Amino acid sequence: MTLRSVDLRKEPVEAVLDRVERSLGTGLDRGTAVRKRRSVGARTDRGTWVRVERRGLDRIGAQGGDGTASAEALSGISKPTWFAGVAWRDEVEPVVWRADETGLLPAPPVGSAVVTEEPQLSEEWWAAMGTSLDALTTQHTSRIATPDTETLTQELVTETIHSVFPGVDTALGEWCPAHADFNWANMTSPTFCVFDWEDWGMAPRGLDAATLWGASLSVPALADRVRGERRDDLESRDGRLMTLFVAAKILGPYADPDDPRLGAARETAVRVVKDLQVR
């Protein structure tokens, strides 16, 4: 059966939320619901948060789609506490629904995934972000990151980069744990906390830094700050390749011609390609 393309911002989800309430034994405050393309979240009547995700069976893979639960074992990272989860296969479509209950966020999200205005972030915030990312890279896991729900492999990186920058040597070397969806919608401010751990796992060094850089390109000063904060990651060979990986997603065959990030992404990518050829 072909998986139907669904946007949960438009799709009826009441039956799904009813099932989540019965399974977790809590009520969801529908008035607090945050609906995204493939997930819905809401506050519970016991002061926690539940996030419900719809994911195709072909996107589950060997690790089972339990990213938020497995991330509870990570230490030294500012993130919500995980309490419980439930998953089931859809009765009609080749889809798995999963709901995870976590602690509430300490502050609102910084912004949308891709920001167009510079957020007001303190030096303490930047330090906390760096501490969490540094701690994450020291953890151990058999999970493989799934950015955009695609399992990250050498082949995927090569295919993505070569779709825009053919001929680049894309051989990867250093892999470490990454959040894999590290954007402004998944972090809070003024208190730093990173959430939505569904896709975390092993990835080439620099994936998270490159992802945040790509989400910041509409605000040049912010993109420069991200590169400055994560310079060691982004100037490593794998970090340069992750910069091209992210840039290729912005510039590739499905690029939005009105995306304000296009010029900055191409400018940086051209420089990175030259740097890789010299190294």
C-alpha positions as CSV (number, residue, x, y, z in Angstrom):
1,M,0.0,0.0,0.0
2,T,1.3,3.5,-0.9
3,L,1.7,5.8,2.0
4,R,-0.7,8.7,1.8
5,S,0.9,12.1,2.2
6,V,-0.7,13.7,5.3
7,D,-0.4,17.1,7.0
8,L,-1.6,16.8,10.6
9,R,-2.3,20.6,10.6
10,K,-5.2,19.8,8.3
11,E,-6.0,16.1,9.1
12,P,-8.7,15.2,11.7
13,V,-6.8,13.8,14.7
14,E,-9.5,13.6,17.4
15,A,-9.7,9.8,17.4
16,V,-5.9,9.6,17.7
17,L,-5.9,12.0,20.7
18,D,-8.7,10.0,22.3
19,R,-6.7,6.8,22.1
20,V,-3.6,8.6,23.5
21,E,-5.7,9.8,26.5
22,R,-7.0,6.3,27.2
23,S,-3.5,4.7,26.8
24,L,-1.6,7.2,29.0
25,G,-4.4,7.7,31.5
26,T,-4.4,11.5,31.2
27,G,-6.5,14.2,29.6
28,L,-5.2,16.4,26.8
29,D,-5.9,20.1,26.9
30,R,-7.0,20.5,23.2
31,G,-6.7,24.3,23.6
32,T,-3.0,24.1,24.0
33,A,-2.5,21.8,21.0
34,V,0.4,22.6,18.7
35,R,-0.1,21.0,15.3
36,K,2.8,20.4,12.8
37,R,3.0,18.6,9.6
38,R,3.6,15.1,11.1
39,S,3.1,15.7,14.8
40,V,0.6,17.1,17.3
41,G,1.4,18.1,20.9
42,A,-0.7,19.2,23.9
43,R,-0.5,19.8,27.6
44,T,-2.0,17.2,29.9
45,D,-4.1,17.6,33.0
46,R,-1.2,16.4,35.2
47,G,1.2,19.2,34.1
48,T,3.1,17.3,31.4
49,W,3.3,17.4,27.6
50,V,2.4,14.7,25.1
51,R,3.7,14.7,21.6
52,V,2.0,12.4,19.0
53,E,3.8,11.6,15.8
54,R,2.7,9.8,12.6
55,R,5.5,8.0,10.8
56,G,5.4,5.5,7.9
57,L,6.5,2.0,8.5
58,D,9.3,2.5,6.0
59,R,10.6,5.3,8.2
60,I,10.8,3.3,11.4
61,G,13.8,1.2,10.7
62,A,15.6,-1.1,13.0
63,Q,15.6,1.4,15.9
64,G,11.8,1.4,16.2
65,G,11.0,5.1,16.3
66,D,11.5,5.4,20.1
67,G,13.9,8.4,19.9
68,T,12.4,10.4,22.7
69,A,12.4,7.4,25.1
70,S,15.9,6.3,24.3
71,A,17.2,9.9,24.7
72,E,16.3,9.7,28.4
73,A,19.6,7.8,28.9
74,L,21.6,10.8,27.6
75,S,23.4,12.8,30.3
76,G,24.7,16.4,30.6
77,I,22.1,17.7,28.1
78,S,19.3,20.2,28.8
79,K,16.2,18.4,27.7
80,P,12.7,17.5,29.0
81,T,12.4,14.4,31.2
82,W,10.6,11.5,29.5
83,F,7.9,9.7,31.5
84,A,6.0,7.3,29.3
85,G,5.2,6.3,25.7
86,V,2.7,4.3,23.7
87,A,2.8,3.2,20.0
88,W,0.5,1.4,17.7
89,R,0.1,0.5,14.1
90,D,-2.7,2.2,12.2
91,E,-5.6,-0.1,11.3
92,V,-5.8,1.0,7.7
93,E,-2.5,2.6,6.6
94,P,1.1,1.5,6.8
95,V,1.7,3.9,9.6
96,V,2.9,3.9,13.2
97,W,1.5,6.4,15.7
98,R,3.6,7.1,18.7
99,A,2.9,9.3,21.7
100,D,5.5,10.4,24.3
101,E,4.8,12.1,27.5
102,T,7.5,14.4,28.8
103,G,8.1,17.2,31.3
104,L,7.0,20.7,30.2
105,L,9.5,23.0,28.5
106,P,11.1,25.6,30.7
107,A,10.4,28.4,28.2
108,P,8.8,28.9,24.8
109,P,10.6,27.8,21.6
110,V,13.0,30.3,20.2
111,G,11.0,30.6,17.0
112,S,10.0,28.8,13.8
113,A,12.4,26.2,12.5
114,V,13.9,28.7,10.1
115,V,14.0,32.2,11.6
116,T,13.8,35.5,9.7
117,E,14.6,37.8,12.6
118,E,17.4,37.6,15.1
119,P,16.3,36.1,18.4
120,Q,17.4,37.8,21.6
121,L,19.7,35.2,23.1
122,S,21.9,35.7,26.1
123,E,25.6,34.7,26.5
124,E,24.4,32.2,29.0
125,W,22.0,30.7,26.4
126,W,24.8,30.2,23.9
127,A,27.1,28.7,26.6
128,A,24.3,26.2,27.6
129,M,23.7,25.3,24.0
130,G,27.4,24.6,23.5
131,T,27.6,22.5,26.7
132,S,24.7,20.3,25.6
133,L,26.1,19.8,22.1
134,D,29.5,19.0,23.5
135,A,28.0,16.5,26.0
136,L,25.9,14.9,23.3
137,T,29.0,14.0,21.1
138,T,30.5,12.1,24.0
139,Q,27.5,9.7,24.4
140,H,27.3,6.2,23.0
141,T,24.5,4.7,20.9
142,S,23.8,2.1,18.2
143,R,21.1,4.4,16.8
144,I,21.6,6.1,13.4
145,A,20.3,9.6,13.0
146,T,17.2,10.1,10.7
147,P,17.1,13.7,9.6
148,D,13.9,14.4,7.8
149,T,13.0,10.8,8.7
150,E,15.7,9.4,6.3
151,T,18.3,7.1,7.8
152,L,21.6,8.9,7.5
153,T,24.1,6.9,5.5
154,Q,27.2,7.6,3.4
155,E,25.1,6.9,0.3
156,L,22.5,9.5,1.3
157,V,25.1,12.1,2.0
158,T,26.8,11.5,-1.3
159,E,23.6,11.6,-3.3
160,T,22.4,14.8,-1.6
161,I,25.6,16.7,-2.0
162,H,26.2,15.5,-5.6
163,S,22.7,16.6,-6.6
164,V,24.1,20.2,-6.3
165,F,27.9,19.9,-6.0
166,P,29.0,17.0,-8.3
167,G,32.5,15.7,-8.0
168,V,33.0,16.5,-4.3
169,D,34.8,13.7,-2.4
170,T,32.1,12.9,0.2
171,A,33.9,10.2,2.1
172,L,33.0,10.5,5.8
173,G,35.2,9.8,8.7
174,E,34.1,10.9,12.2
175,W,30.6,9.9,13.4
176,C,29.1,10.9,16.8
177,P,25.7,11.3,18.3
178,A,23.5,14.1,17.0
179,H,20.0,15.5,17.7
180,A,19.5,15.5,13.9
181,D,16.7,18.1,13.9
182,F,18.6,20.9,15.6
183,N,16.6,24.0,14.6
184,W,15.1,27.0,16.3
185,A,11.7,25.4,16.7
186,N,13.2,22.7,18.9
187,M,15.1,24.8,21.4
188,T,13.7,27.2,24.1
189,S,14.7,30.6,25.3
190,P,15.5,32.4,27.6
191,T,16.3,29.1,29.3
192,F,18.1,26.7,26.9
193,C,16.5,23.3,26.4
194,V,16.4,21.1,23.3
195,F,13.5,18.8,22.7
196,D,11.9,16.6,20.0
197,W,14.5,13.8,20.1
198,E,12.7,11.5,17.6
199,D,15.5,11.4,15.1
200,W,18.6,11.4,17.2
201,G,21.5,9.0,16.6
202,M,24.9,8.6,15.1
203,A,25.8,11.2,12.4
204,P,28.9,12.7,10.8
205,R,30.5,15.3,13.0
206,G,28.9,18.8,12.6
207,L,25.4,17.8,11.5
208,D,23.7,19.7,14.3
209,A,25.8,22.7,13.9
210,A,25.3,22.7,10.1
211,T,21.6,22.3,10.5
212,L,21.3,25.3,12.9
213,W,23.5,27.3,10.5
214,G,21.1,26.5,7.6
215,A,18.2,27.5,9.7
216,S,19.8,30.9,10.5
217,L,20.9,32.0,7.0
218,S,18.1,34.6,6.6
219,V,19.8,36.5,9.4
220,P,23.5,36.8,8.5
221,A,24.7,37.9,11.9
222,L,23.0,34.9,13.5
223,A,24.4,32.4,10.9
224,D,27.9,33.9,11.6
225,R,27.3,33.5,15.4
226,V,26.4,29.8,14.9
227,R,29.5,29.2,12.8
228,G,31.6,31.0,15.4
229,E,30.2,29.0,18.3
230,R,30.6,25.7,16.5
231,R,33.8,26.5,14.6
232,D,35.6,23.4,15.6
233,D,32.8,21.2,14.3
234,L,32.1,23.1,11.1
235,E,35.8,23.5,10.1
236,S,36.5,19.8,10.4
237,R,36.3,17.8,7.2
238,D,33.1,16.1,8.2
239,G,31.7,19.4,9.3
240,R,32.4,20.9,5.9
241,L,30.6,18.0,4.3
242,M,27.6,18.5,6.6
243,T,27.6,22.2,5.6
244,L,27.3,21.0,1.9
245,F,24.7,18.4,2.9
246,V,22.5,21.1,4.5
247,A,23.2,23.6,1.7
248,A,22.3,21.1,-0.9
249,K,18.9,20.6,0.7
250,I,18.3,24.3,0.5
251,L,19.7,24.7,-3.1
252,G,18.6,21.3,-4.6
253,P,16.0,20.3,-7.1
254,Y,13.1,21.2,-4.8
255,A,14.5,24.6,-3.8
256,D,12.0,27.4,-3.1
257,P,12.9,30.2,-5.5
258,D,11.7,32.7,-2.9
259,D,13.8,31.2,-0.1
260,P,15.9,34.1,1.3
261,R,18.6,31.7,2.3
262,L,19.5,30.7,-1.3
263,G,22.3,33.3,-1.8
264,A,24.0,32.9,1.5
265,A,23.8,29.1,1.2
266,R,25.4,29.1,-2.2
267,E,28.1,31.6,-1.3
268,T,29.2,29.5,1.7
269,A,28.9,26.2,-0.2
270,V,31.2,27.5,-3.0
271,R,33.8,28.5,-0.5
272,V,33.5,25.1,1.3
273,V,33.9,23.2,-1.9
274,K,37.2,25.1,-2.6
275,D,38.4,24.4,0.9
276,L,37.7,20.7,0.5
277,Q,39.6,20.6,-2.8
278,V,42.7,22.2,-1.1
279,R,42.7,19.9,2.0
